[in-house]
Amino acid sequence: MKFLLVFDFDHTIIDENSDTWIVKCAPEKKLPNGLRNSYRPGHWTEYMGRVFVYLGDNGVKEEEMKRTMTTIPFTVGMVDLLGFIGENKQLFDCIIVSDSNTVFIDWILKAADLHNVFDEVFTNPAAFSSTGYLTVQNFHAHRCAKCPKNLCKRKVLKEFLDKQSEQGVSYTQIVYIGDGGNDLCPVMFLKKDDIAMPRQGYTLEKKISRLAQDLSPVECSVLVWSSATEIMSYLKVLIKE
């Protein structure tokens, strides 16, 4: 029996938002107001598509983007945590479910030599076009009213577990590590033996505690973290049990 670790990416594995970090490549490191104000709630991927067109129009090339993205700092203790998971892969399956994109996540994990820690990465597909522009698509379509149009993390998690179960793989416990509002939907899907690990002071922690105040707490256990060292301590206890 294995443990399944589910990680968000932005503000969880890395200490920044990869989509806003790329703006460092823009002229004067900022976007024009018209573009910045064009974002509509729930439609982030389309907005990022327009950002990538703007960068391309301004001659920003793949190499420059890659250089910029690989300077993003990891969250405190995260590199050690991922190293620990990598050394104990016989006990942990490990996936990323993120609203970033395949190109950014791939660059960042490969530059740090951490890509082998993860069994699968579920995120918005991105690629460079023949003209050298970065393009991004919605991860999937779904019917969940609570989630942004391009990604329902609960649906991703449920489909992954169903697929694993068909192959005879079941998990002793799911540990979900995230920070954002869009991590609440998959956390509400977790069962009482599972554990949600929201990052301290971020939206997910606030939403979980609001639910508890409204007397409709999540079913799983909740353990708040501020550095990945705390997550590693928990996992060490888990594998000793």
Secondary structure as GFF3:
##gff-version 3
##sequence-region A 1 241
A	DSSP	beta_strand	2	7	.	.	.	ID=ss1
A	DSSP	alpha_helix	18	21	.	.	.	ID=ss2
A	DSSP	three_ten_helix	22	25	.	.	.	ID=ss3
A	DSSP	three_ten_helix	27	29	.	.	.	ID=ss4
A	DSSP	alpha_helix	33	36	.	.	.	ID=ss5
A	DSSP	alpha_helix	44	57	.	.	.	ID=ss6
A	DSSP	alpha_helix	62	69	.	.	.	ID=ss7
A	DSSP	alpha_helix	78	87	.	.	.	ID=ss8
A	DSSP	beta_strand	92	101	.	.	.	ID=ss9
A	DSSP	alpha_helix	102	111	.	.	.	ID=ss10
A	DSSP	three_ten_helix	115	117	.	.	.	ID=ss11
A	DSSP	beta_strand	120	124	.	.	.	ID=ss12
A	DSSP	beta_strand	126	128	.	.	.	ID=ss13
A	DSSP	beta_strand	134	136	.	.	.	ID=ss14
A	DSSP	alpha_helix	153	166	.	.	.	ID=ss15
A	DSSP	beta_strand	171	178	.	.	.	ID=ss16
A	DSSP	three_ten_helix	181	183	.	.	.	ID=ss17
A	DSSP	alpha_helix	184	189	.	.	.	ID=ss18
A	DSSP	beta_strand	195	198	.	.	.	ID=ss19
A	DSSP	alpha_helix	203	213	.	.	.	ID=ss20
A	DSSP	beta_strand	221	222	.	.	.	ID=ss21
A	DSSP	alpha_helix	228	240	.	.	.	ID=ss22
###
